[in-house]
Amino acid sequence: MKRQIPGYFFLMPGFLFIFVFMIYPLFYSLHLSFCSYNFAFDTKPVFNGFQNYAKMLTDNYFTAAFANTMFFSALFFSAVMILSLLVAIILDKRVPWSGFFRTSIFLPVVIPLSLTGIVFQWILHQNYGLLNFFLSDLLGLGFLTKNWLGDEHWAMLSLVGVSLWKYMGMLVVLFLAGLQSIPRELYEAATVDGASEFQKAWRITLPNLRESFVICGIWAIIQSIKVFEQPFIMTQGGPGTSTLVLYQYTWENAFKFYEMGYASAIAYVMGAIILILSLLNMKLSRAE
């Protein structure tokens, strides 16, 4: 036992860091979610029960943020999972320049999200954006130009597109790892038995990617529910409330209106949504 004591001392800084910056804030914010606390004016939190959670039911901004987050999540999750899997399958076929394409697809992942938002804010600008210039002046398709970030019908779709460009590389790498772990003998045996490419994909590829679907699905759910930088930088939640999301609304209540209790309650609702969707994804991915 005495020989183990020095080891505990080496572990203490890590445990202290986890407690101070993760465990304590987690439980303190849970306490705040049941309190009324404006840290600019109140001296201490005042317990108010479930009033913060009840307030969400009549808060039009919360309703808009919740609906926008769910719409973004559904669209982003579906698109990133399907496109990433298709790209991974193509790259797994050893196409020419596959190494170059893998690097190019993964490169956006390492670019800071704040810089990504600023660059695409310029690219998608209605008057001097590169996308509208490319469509109208180079291709002569002026009827396709849009106010990508200023039109409520296109703003959220634009944010989904930027998020796909940013995050798809991560899932492509994860799916590629899963594809390359499948024994090639299975495909060879299926070929001998006369199986078509669709049958190989349905009977061999997809069943053997269950764990990859779980990992990629949970990662995509987390990234979609906690989307923040893209709307915060590119649209500021507008036009109107068309791109206001839960994470941004949480930030506004906490650091703009100083309502830490209400912000903590919204944050825990977000956490509950992520947990429920992650468990659902695990159940569906591992189902027979």
NORCORQUI-V744369 format. One record per pair of residues at least 24 apart in sequence whose ideal C-beta (glycine too) atoms are under 6 Angstrom apart, sorted by sequence separation. I is the first residue (numbers start at 1). J is the second residue. If there is no record, write none. Layout:
i=I j=J
i=I j=J
//
This chain:
i=124 j=148
i=126 j=150
i=246 j=270
i=124 j=149
i=182 j=208
i=178 j=209
i=124 j=158
i=178 j=212
i=175 j=212
i=174 j=212
i=120 j=162
i=174 j=216
i=171 j=216
i=225 j=273
i=225 j=274
i=116 j=166
i=222 j=274
i=167 j=223
i=221 j=277
i=108 j=165
i=221 j=278
i=108 j=166
i=109 j=169
i=218 j=278
i=108 j=169
i=109 j=170
i=106 j=169
i=105 j=169
i=217 j=281
i=105 j=172
i=106 j=173
i=163 j=230
i=162 j=230
i=214 j=282
i=159 j=230
i=214 j=285
i=159 j=231
i=213 j=285
i=210 j=285
i=210 j=286
i=155 j=235
i=76 j=160
i=80 j=164
i=84 j=168
i=88 j=172
i=75 j=160
i=79 j=164
i=87 j=172
i=149 j=234
i=149 j=235
i=76 j=163
i=84 j=171
i=88 j=175
i=92 j=179
i=152 j=239
i=155 j=242
i=156 j=243
i=80 j=168
i=84 j=172
i=88 j=176
i=155 j=243
i=150 j=239
i=85 j=175
i=152 j=242
i=80 j=171
i=84 j=175
i=88 j=179
i=117 j=229
i=117 j=230
i=121 j=234
i=114 j=229
i=113 j=229
i=117 j=233
i=117 j=234
i=80 j=220
i=77 j=220
i=77 j=224
i=76 j=224
i=73 j=224
i=73 j=225
i=72 j=227
i=68 j=244
i=69 j=245
i=64 j=241
i=68 j=245
i=69 j=246
i=65 j=244
i=64 j=244
i=65 j=245
i=65 j=246
i=65 j=249
i=52 j=261
i=52 j=262
i=53 j=265
i=52 j=265
i=40 j=258
i=39 j=258
i=38 j=258
i=38 j=259
i=39 j=260
i=37 j=260
i=37 j=261
i=36 j=261
i=35 j=261
i=32 j=260
i=32 j=261
i=33 j=264
i=32 j=264
i=33 j=265
i=29 j=264
i=33 j=268
//
